[in-house]
Amino acid sequence: MEEFFYEKELKKYPVVIVADGELPTHHAAITLLKQAEFIICCDGAVGHLETLGFTPNIIIGDGDSITPEQRKKYENIFIENKDIDYSDLHKTIHYCIEHEHFSVAVLGATGKREDHELANLSLLITYGMTINLAYFTNYGIFTPIFSQTTFNSFVGQQVSVFNFSGARVTFQGLKYPVIKRKFIYFWEGSLNESLADTFTVMLYAGKLLVYRAYKTSNNKAAH
Amino acid sequence: MEEFFYEKELKKYPVVIVADGELPTHHAAITLLKQAEFIICCDGAVGHLETLGFTPNIIIGDGDSITPEQRKKYENIFIENKDIDYSDLHKTIHYCIEHEHFSVAVLGATGKREDHELANLSLLITYGMTINLAYFTNYGIFTPIFSQTTFNSFVGQQVSVFNFSGARVTFQGLKYPVIKRKFIYFWEGSLNESLADTFTVMLYAGKLLVYRAYKTSNNKAAH
């Protein structure tokens, strides 16, 4: 059952946002959509939801990425927001905070244009202290943390920790030991490996993004 | 000819590294491979090069991602390096520095596993002052800069600037004006737009990653 190290976590997210990156196809994403109480869709991602056979509760966006047919079909649930300062995903997160949706999983936040991906990932750091927010991609899970956290895992799981602040970090339960170390570059905390069914990341102040890769056939997807 | 805003830049990179992310298919990548004087391949990316019909000059890696048949075929050009502290892409960059290849374009650095992508992107910031380094993806070009730089562009080009330091930055020639501003989060400098065939990013000290998206049919690929 090690592939399903995240099963318990899925229940934490009654609200699901679907963004317009890569089409979500992983088991975790489909499970999240099936059990969602509320699905929010960035306008360009309507096609993703249709492909997967789910219906959004609301659609938010600037309207640039929706066809006239889709606009007509979804006119009752489309919240048009032309604010140029924020991306469509950013607007959906604002909506969640305003409407007190405090535990939100995001699908489709990565893949395709890399600058969207980097901008999207930084929203986890910006809003992860205000609401519980995690991105489930087709390759793994991104979770922002701001204090000591223990994660579900499995032996051999590929784990990367990205430091978005000057925090000193300590890893417990990962193959390559790190003790009160300050990472300057993203590559320094990447490509570690879990030794058991949990691991812990300790930090003394700061903002980290923790990535757990799903299990693959050879549990490796090196670049 | 606005799609080919990067044509002149391609000649700057006689050495090309192919990493094991998404298969490079964009015109810029194929042109780089065609005119390359030296092609270095991360071991897992041998299949990419074979698919594209090019032959590497050397292959570098830990040997985990190469088949026994490939190992046999390429035994004369395979540099096995089992150092666990560095990814295969990292090792190819070390090789370039040691062998005085000072202008290097990287293909296949993004796509697939997102933690590899983030780690790979941070290598631009780590080594971009030592050698000229740029990543050409299927969606755009990442260039690290450490001082004022003017970029080739086209009207309407999507441009994102990511601040990897506390630098104050100024944009000239982009639609949304920025003057001596310090970005804290990646999303703050993302999704700008070029107004002409060049734009300039000014910084007073620091480390930035500049992303220029290729032209697309609607010149938009919003998430």
Interface residues (C-beta under 8 A of the other chain):
Chain A: A19 D20 G21 C42 G44 A45 G61 D62 D64 S65 I84 S87 D88 L89 H90 G108 A109 T110 G111 K112 R113 E114 D115 H116 E117 L118 A119 N120 L121 S122 L123 I125 T126 T137 Y139 G140 F142 Q158 S160 F162 Y176 Y185 F186 W187 S190 L191 Y211 A213 K220 A221 A222 H223
Chain B: A19 D20 G21 C42 G44 A45 G61 D62 D64 S65 I84 S87 D88 L89 H90 G108 A109 T110 G111 K112 R113 E114 D115 H116 E117 L118 A119 N120 L121 S122 L123 I125 T126 T137 Y139 G140 F142 Q158 S160 F162 Y176 Y185 F186 W187 S190 L191 Y211 A213 K220 A221 A222 H223
